[in-house]
Amino acid sequence: MAATSNIRLQTIAASVILAALLCASCSSPGNTTVSSGASICQAPPNGNGPFTYVAIGASDAVGFGAQCMNSQGYVPLLFMKMPKGTRLINLGIFGETVGGALSAELPEAIQAHPNIITIWLAANDLRSFEKSGTPTLAQYTQQLNTLLQSLRQQTNANVFVANLPQLTYLPAFQHDTTPLAVVQQQNISWNNAIAAVVQQNNDHLVNLYALDLANHQNYIFSDGFHPSTLGYQALANLFWAVITASGGVQSFK
C-alpha cells in the first residue's frame, strides 16, 4: 500500500467535515464538469489516466436516488474532484453485498491498477442478516477482510471504506419490523467490526456514523433508504475530506 504508517485511520477534525457538508455544492479543481450547454444528467467525460479511481459498491455507487445517477451520485461527484485526466471505473452493482463483490467486483478492481479505491458495502449485508440471518457479523467481517486484504496485496491503491450511517434515522428501518433498539446495537457492532478491519489493513475509514449523515431528511431519497441528490453531495464531500487529508491525490495534482 502507498502509506507507510501502521495505522491509516484518519482522524478528521469535526470542523473540516462540517465545512465539507456545508459546501456540498462547491466544486474543486480537477476533471471538468459537463458544459453548461449539455444536460446535467450527462456523465462527466472519462479520462485516460494515469490516475485511476475505482469505486466498489452497490446501488449507492450507481447513484440510485439521485435525480441524475450518471452525474449526481457520490462516485461521479468524487470523480469530478480528482486530478484532470483521471480514469473512472465504477463497479457498483444494484443490491451488491461484500460477498458478491469478492467475485463480481474485486477481480476487475485489481486489473485496473487503481490509485484510489472507495468502498461502501454494508447496508445490504445488514438488511440481509435481519431478514434471513446471513451473513452473520462474523461472516461479513471475514469477507470484508478478504476484500481489503486482496486489494492491499495486489494493488498499490489508497483505499477508503465508509461505514454505516445512523440507520435508526432512516424511514426504511423505522418502518421495519426489527425494533430500533436492536437496529442501533447492530449498527454499532457492525461499525466496530468495519473499523477494526479497516485498521487491520492500514486503510482509511470514512466515518459516516460519527458525522450524523443520516439525520438530515433532505439527504434521504423517497424510498427511505438511499441518499437523495443532496445526500450524495454530502457523501461525496465526506469522502473527499478524508481523501485530501490523507494526501491520496497529492502527487497527481
N, C-alpha and C positions, 0 to 999 in steps of 0.2 A: 504494500500500500504506500501511497505517496507520503503520508505523515510519518514522523519518526517517534513521536511520543507514544507511550504505552497506553494512554487513555486519551481518546479523541472526542469524548462527550463535551459539547460546547456549553459553557455557562454564559449565556447571553443576558446582559442586563435588561431588566424589565422595561426600562425607558427606551431602549433600542427597539425592542419588539413592538411596544405600543406605538412608537413612531412609525414603524412599518405598517401597522394596522391603519393608522390614521392617514397614511399615504397610499392607500390601496389603489388609487388610480394614477399614482405617479409613474413615470417612465424612467428608465435609466439607459445609459449608453450601451450599445450592443447591436443586436440584429435590428434592422429597421422594421417598423410595423407596416401593415398594409397601407398603401397610399390612400389619401383622402378621397379619391375618386372611386375607390374599389369598395366592395361590400365589406362591412366589419366582420362578416362571417367567413370571409376567405381566410384560409390557413396562411400563416406567415411563411414566406418562401424559405425553403430549407437550404442549408449551406453544404459545402463540400469538405469542411474540416480545415485544419487537422483536429480542432477541438470537437469532441463528440459528447453529446448528452444523451443518456439512455434513461427512460422512465419505465420502471417496473410497477405494475399496479393493476387495479380493477376498473370499474366504471368511472371512478373519480379521475383516474388518469386519462380516460377517454373524454372526460368533461361533461358527463351526464348531469343535467340540472342547470347548466349554463345556457343562456339564450342562444349562443353560438358555440357549439362544442369545439369546432376547429380552431377557434381563436381566443376563446374566453375561459377555457379550462385552466387549471393551475399549470399544467405541463406546457402548453404554448405560451402562457404568460411568463413562465420561468425562462423558456427558450428565448423569448424576445429580450431578456435581460442578459443573456450570455454574450460572449465575445462575438464580434462580427464574423460571419462565415461558419458559425457553429453548425454541426450536423446533428439533427434531432432524430432519434429512433424511439418512438413511443410504442411500447409493447403492451400497453394496457388492454385488458380483456374484460368485458362485462361479466360480473359475478365471480371473478377470479379469487382464489384463495392462495395462501402461501404454498400449500401442497401442489396445487395446479401450476403455479408459476415455476416450480422446480423443473417441470418438463416442458411447459409451453413458452416460458419467457427467458429463463436462465441461459439456455444454450445460445440464443441469439444475442443476448446481452454480452456474453463473453466474446463472441465472434466479432462484435462491433468495436472492440478495443477502446472502450469509453474512457473519458477523463472524469466525468461526473455521472453518478447514478442516483436517482431519487427512488425511494420505495415507500409506498403506503399500502400495506396489506395487513389488515387486522379485523376490520368490522365484519366482513363476510364470514370469516372464520368464527368469530364470536357468535354471530347470529345462527350459524350452522350448529354450533355447540348447544345453544339454547334450545334449538328445535329438534335436533337429532342425537345430541350427546357426543358428536365428533365434529372437529377434532377436539380432544381434551387440551387443556392448557399445556400439559407436558408434551403432547404430540405437536402442537403449534410451535412451542419453544424449540423443539428439536428441528422442525422443518425450517423455521426462521434461521436458526444457527447454520444449518446446511446451506441455505441460500447465501448468507453473508460470508460464511467460510469459503464457499466456492468462488465468490467474487473477489475475496481477498487474495486467494491463492492463484487465481487465473486472470486477474486484471490488475492494473495499476490505478484504478479509479478511486476517487474520493466518493464515499457512499454516505448518503443522507437518508435516515429512516425516520418516518413520522409515526408517532404512537396514536392511541385512541383519544379523541376529544372527550369532553364530559357527556357521556351518552344519555344521562338522565334528562338533559335539556332537549333532546331530540324527540319530536312527537311520535316517531316510529317506535321508540322504546316506551314512551309514556303511555301509549295506547295498546301496548302488547300485554301478553298475559304474565310475563315474568315480573315479579314485584320490583319496584325501582331500587329498593334497598339491596336486593340481590344483584341487579344490574350494576349498581355503584361498586359493590365489592368485587365483582368480576372485572369491572373497568380498571380498578386499582391493581388487582392481581395480574391482569394481562399486561398492563403498562409497566409494572415492576419487572415482569419477565422480558418485555421488549427492551427496556433499559439495560438489563443485565447482559442480554445477548449482544446488543449494540456495543456496549463497553468491552465485552469479551473479544469482539472482533475489531476493536480500535476504529469504529466508525462514528458517525455523528448523529446524535439524537435531535430530532425536531419535535419539541415537547408541546404538542397541541393541547394537552390536558391542562398544563400549568397556566396557559395563556387564556383560558376561558373562551376558546374559539367558538364553541357551540352555543354559548349564552348570548347569541345575537339572532333574533328571529329573522332578520333580513338576510342573514347568511345561509339560511336553510331553504332548500327547494321545497316545492309544494308536496312532495312525497314524504316529507318529514324525516328524510334520511340523508340525502345527498346535499352537497353545497349548492347554493344558488350562484348566479353570476357574481354578486358581491362577495359571497363566501369564498369563491375561487380566487378572487383578487386578494383577499386577506390571507388565504392559504399560501398563495404564491409568494407573498411578501414575507411570511413567516419562514418559509423555506429559504428565501433569498437572504434573509438576515443571518441565518446560520451559515449558509454557503459563503457569504462575504466575510463573516467573522473568522471562518476557518482558513481564509486565503485560497479557497478552492478554485478560483478562476484567475488569481492574481498574475500568474506567469504568462497568461494568454491575453492579457489586456493590451 
